[in-house]
Amino acid sequence: MPKMLHAFRFLLFPFAFLYGMIVRLRNWLYDNGYFSTYSAPILVICVGNLSAGGTGKTPQVEYLARLLAPRKMAILSRGYKRTTKGFVLADSSATAQTVGDEPFQYTQSLTGVQVAVCEKRVEGIQRLLQLYPDLEVILLDDAFQHRAVKASKYLLLSDFNHLFTQDFLLPMGRLREPGKGARRVDAVVITKCPEDLPLEQQKTIIEDVQRYTVPGTPIFFSQIVYGPAVPVAQKQTLGKRIILVTGIAKAQPLVHHLEINGFDLLRHFEWADHAAVTVERVEEVLSFYESMQDPEVGIVMTQKDVVKWQEPTLRRLWQEVPVFYLPITIRFTSQEPSFDHTIREWVSQPGSDFNA
């Protein structure tokens, strides 16, 4: 199998080479001022990656928002696969369909944080500043390749299991741009690390990443932390027999977590990342649940998935069924200076002009 994969990648090399040339030219034009960029008058932190999806941006953005509270903050995202266009503010009428699943999750997880979506990040930032002139921080979700905005700080994420240093450009691999793009970042987080990652392995990864970053760029390591199951229907207690439903990029860490914690996984409905949740799909899950004829069976998903199940036309189908989600947070490996200290160093006193 590895030989077949290597041969297939070799066939894709011409396309990756052409793609790389286009991306390098685009970056060169931005780096040398041929394309204009916009800098906001407040602190803008961009959270992104070099790879296409699955590096853990959502829990990282939530971590930053909680860390920087109670500053007046906004999160700006593209709103991937939403049904709307242009700038949309996530108000009380917002749904996963109107703003996208991840931005809608932010509205449910974070209090006191404004959430908006816009394909054109410059327009999105300017609209937010018009609506909320007292904003102090804007978190840009997945905008590392959106070069029209020049953020104040860039935080690059890379999955421990799929480091950008070991990857290839699209379509050979999953890199959106060459590893050299890491020279634009102010810090790197290696996400989804195993617990008790040996110091020697951390050192090897740091040396590998430092081949691409500016000297002195801090590199951190984080792990996924799953919280207790949260009920979203009438039943409050989750048993050990479960049906898992996921529409995320990489479900294996969640599956592993459930298995080592003694859950009996009866079936896994594994859909593509950002997959639409339709009546037909919900009914398929419910049909299997009903076939179990076991009151101890529960349906489990991530918070990113459950927000899409909350559409009124869908909720009426399962509101009396035991549905739960597992909240996800992150924890950083201990090091000095710490991640929290580094981020706080980025942030000036509230009310000051960071870019002045």
FENKA-V878770 format. One record per residue. N is the residue number from 0. PSI is psi in whole degrees, -180 to 180 (999 if undefined). NEAR is the number of other C-alpha atoms within 8 Angstrom. Layout:
BEGIN
N,PSI,NEAR + N,PSI,NEAR
END
This chain:
BEGIN
0,-47,4 + 1,-37,5 + 2,-40,6 + 3,-42,7 + 4,-42,8 + 5,-42,8 + 6,-39,8 + 7,-42,8 + 8,-37,10 + 9,-38,8 + 10,-29,7 + 11,-6,10 + 12,-45,9 + 13,-38,7 + 14,-40,9 + 15,-38,12 + 16,-45,9 + 17,-45,8 + 18,-44,10 + 19,-39,11 + 20,-42,8 + 21,-44,8 + 22,-41,9 + 23,-41,10 + 24,-44,8 + 25,-46,8 + 26,-39,9 + 27,-41,8 + 28,-39,10 + 29,-45,12 + 30,-30,7 + 31,12,7 + 32,11,7 + 33,-29,7 + 34,135,8 + 35,152,7 + 36,158,9 + 37,132,8 + 38,126,9 + 39,156,11 + 40,6,8 + 41,174,11 + 42,125,15 + 43,119,12 + 44,121,13 + 45,124,15 + 46,117,17 + 47,-167,13 + 48,171,12 + 49,-18,16 + 50,164,11 + 51,95,8 + 52,161,6 + 53,22,9 + 54,-2,11 + 55,36,10 + 56,-39,12 + 57,-53,8 + 58,-27,10 + 59,-42,11 + 60,-43,11 + 61,-39,11 + 62,-46,10 + 63,-43,8 + 64,-41,12 + 65,-38,8 + 66,-39,7 + 67,-3,8 + 68,148,8 + 69,27,4 + 70,153,8 + 71,115,11 + 72,158,14 + 73,150,13 + 74,130,12 + 75,125,15 + 76,166,14 + 77,-33,11 + 78,56,13 + 79,132,7 + 80,23,7 + 81,165,12 + 82,-4,7 + 83,172,8 + 84,158,8 + 85,-160,8 + 86,127,11 + 87,126,11 + 88,133,10 + 89,87,14 + 90,-164,5 + 91,-19,4 + 92,1,5 + 93,150,11 + 94,173,11 + 95,-27,15 + 96,-36,12 + 97,-28,10 + 98,-10,18 + 99,154,13 + 100,-44,17 + 101,-47,10 + 102,-37,15 + 103,-36,14 + 104,-40,12 + 105,-40,10 + 106,-29,12 + 107,-27,7 + 108,-27,7 + 109,130,10 + 110,144,6 + 111,11,6 + 112,126,11 + 113,138,10 + 114,131,12 + 115,160,16 + 116,147,16 + 117,132,15 + 118,-39,11 + 119,105,8 + 120,-32,13 + 121,-49,9 + 122,-42,9 + 123,-44,14 + 124,-45,11 + 125,-39,9 + 126,-40,9 + 127,-41,11 + 128,-31,10 + 129,-43,7 + 130,-35,6 + 131,78,7 + 132,-13,7 + 133,9,7 + 134,143,11 + 135,-31,11 + 136,138,12 + 137,128,14 + 138,120,14 + 139,117,12 + 140,116,14 + 141,61,11 + 142,24,11 + 143,-35,12 + 144,1,4 + 145,80,7 + 146,-10,10 + 147,-23,10 + 148,132,10 + 149,101,9 + 150,161,11 + 151,-40,10 + 152,147,11 + 153,127,14 + 154,117,13 + 155,130,15 + 156,143,15 + 157,129,15 + 158,129,14 + 159,-38,9 + 160,-12,6 + 161,65,8 + 162,140,10 + 163,-25,12 + 164,-18,7 + 165,10,6 + 166,174,10 + 167,160,10 + 168,151,15 + 169,143,11 + 170,4,9 + 171,-40,11 + 172,-144,9 + 173,9,11 + 174,130,14 + 175,-26,9 + 176,163,11 + 177,157,10 + 178,-23,10 + 179,-22,7 + 180,-20,10 + 181,-14,11 + 182,-14,8 + 183,-8,8 + 184,158,14 + 185,-18,10 + 186,155,11 + 187,139,13 + 188,122,12 + 189,111,14 + 190,166,14 + 191,36,12 + 192,152,13 + 193,157,6 + 194,150,5 + 195,46,4 + 196,122,8 + 197,142,6 + 198,-35,6 + 199,-39,6 + 200,-38,8 + 201,-44,9 + 202,-41,8 + 203,-43,8 + 204,-43,8 + 205,-45,9 + 206,-38,8 + 207,-47,9 + 208,-36,9 + 209,-13,10 + 210,-17,6 + 211,-20,11 + 212,167,12 + 213,140,10 + 214,137,5 + 215,-4,4 + 216,122,11 + 217,144,7 + 218,126,9 + 219,164,11 + 220,132,10 + 221,156,13 + 222,153,13 + 223,137,11 + 224,120,8 + 225,129,8 + 226,175,8 + 227,151,6 + 228,136,9 + 229,123,9 + 230,141,12 + 231,7,8 + 232,-159,12 + 233,-41,9 + 234,133,10 + 235,-15,8 + 236,129,5 + 237,127,11 + 238,-172,8 + 239,-8,9 + 240,120,11 + 241,156,14 + 242,125,14 + 243,134,13 + 244,123,13 + 245,143,12 + 246,54,11 + 247,169,12 + 248,-43,8 + 249,105,6 + 250,-12,9 + 251,-42,6 + 252,-38,7 + 253,-43,7 + 254,-45,8 + 255,-43,8 + 256,-45,8 + 257,-42,10 + 258,-46,10 + 259,-14,7 + 260,15,6 + 261,15,7 + 262,141,10 + 263,105,8 + 264,102,11 + 265,-38,8 + 266,147,7 + 267,111,9 + 268,98,9 + 269,106,9 + 270,166,9 + 271,158,8 + 272,133,7 + 273,20,9 + 274,141,7 + 275,139,5 + 276,111,8 + 277,167,7 + 278,-41,8 + 279,-41,6 + 280,-42,8 + 281,-43,11 + 282,-33,9 + 283,-44,8 + 284,-46,9 + 285,-35,9 + 286,-42,8 + 287,-41,8 + 288,-47,11 + 289,-31,8 + 290,-22,6 + 291,-31,7 + 292,47,6 + 293,113,6 + 294,-12,4 + 295,-8,8 + 296,137,14 + 297,157,13 + 298,126,12 + 299,141,12 + 300,177,12 + 301,167,12 + 302,-35,11 + 303,-34,10 + 304,-42,13 + 305,-27,10 + 306,-29,12 + 307,-19,13 + 308,-7,9 + 309,4,8 + 310,137,10 + 311,-38,6 + 312,-23,7 + 313,-39,12 + 314,-36,10 + 315,-20,7 + 316,-29,8 + 317,7,10 + 318,-18,8 + 319,11,7 + 320,144,9 + 321,98,14 + 322,135,12 + 323,158,14 + 324,153,13 + 325,113,13 + 326,148,11 + 327,130,11 + 328,-180,11 + 329,156,11 + 330,139,8 + 331,141,9 + 332,140,8 + 333,128,5 + 334,164,6 + 335,133,4 + 336,153,6 + 337,166,8 + 338,-47,9 + 339,-43,7 + 340,-42,8 + 341,-45,9 + 342,-42,8 + 343,-30,9 + 344,-30,7 + 345,-27,7 + 346,125,8 + 347,178,9 + 348,143,5 + 349,134,6 + 350,-12,6 + 351,163,6 + 352,102,9 + 353,-39,9 + 354,7,9 + 355,999,4
END
